[in-house]
Structures are given as C-alpha cells and as structure tokens.
Amino acid sequence: ISTDFFPFEPNKIHFFYPSFPRSYKNHEVLLEAIKLLPKNISEQTQFHFTTIKDSKEKYAQFLVKEYSFLENVHFYGKVNRSQLLSMYNAMDCLLFPSKIETWGLPISEAKAYNKPMFLANLPYAKEACGNYEKVSFFDENNATELAKLITEFVEEKHMFQGNTSPFD
C-alpha cells in the first residue's frame, strides 16, 4: 500500500505513535510537548497517531477535543497491518511514552526498520529496545524534556544515548 494514503507530506519530519487510546499510553505528554515546540520546529514536523479518530473510546474523544487545534497533529482511525508497516517505513522517528507495557511491540517494529526512537525511560522500553544506537530515553511525565529532544532531532543536533542490553 502506498504511503500516499497518509498525509506524510514531503519535506516534513514525521513522528509516529502507533497505540490504542488508553490513558496509560500517555498520549498527553506527547501532545503537550508538541504544544511547547518553537514555531519554526512545528512548521517542519508532523505527528501521527493511530486508532484515535472516530473512536468510541472516551479517552480518544478527549484527545481529539483537547488537541485537534494542533495543525501538525494527525489522528487516524484504525489502520490495517500493511498500512501500519507503510507508516513505519515513511516515519522519521518513533515516539513511545507509554507508562505501562509488557513489551512495547512498536519498539521492536521500529527497530526492524532501523528508525530513530524516543522512548519512555522505563525498564520495559530498554528491554524491548535491546542493543540499539538510535534511541534516547525521556521522563515519561516531562513534556518539556520531550519537546527539547524533538527540537534537537529536527535541528539535527541530537546525540542519541543508545541502549545496551545484557540479553542481546
């Protein structure tokens, strides 16, 4: 499936958070970080969220109501597997702020595409990431810290922390 289906505009930097709308998935920290971005950074970026649009989930409806004014945010409904994989292929960086996970499948999927990642600084994320150079971690409650990482990434000034795992 072509990525033309998605508004992944050329000449923009695309951040992606594939996740179901549950409060522990912590969408707000991302959306609050987006609000904090300098105008020149906002204009260069797009943020893509799956399973939010047209959802009957109260949390999804809250996110749309609270944050749909953000012009560089795109809320999608459910996407099928091939659409999801084309989004991974087209994105520039995975954002994963979830507070609770057993594994964090999008981390493994983004790693398979060799994509940069900003992950919650939590044990599950480090375990799912394994040995990987293009990753940095942030406090999952700190929108200001995440906005700084996003800004550095866009300005091509970010130095990834990387991650090593005793299991790999």
Secondary structure by P-SEA (a helix, b strand, c coil): cccccccccccbbbbbbbccccccccaaaaaaaaaaccaaaaaabbbbbccccccccaaaaaaaaaccccccbbbbccccaaaaaaaaaaccbbbbbcccccccaaaaaaaaacccccccccaaaaaaacccccbbbcccccaaaaaaaaaaaaacccccbbbbbccc
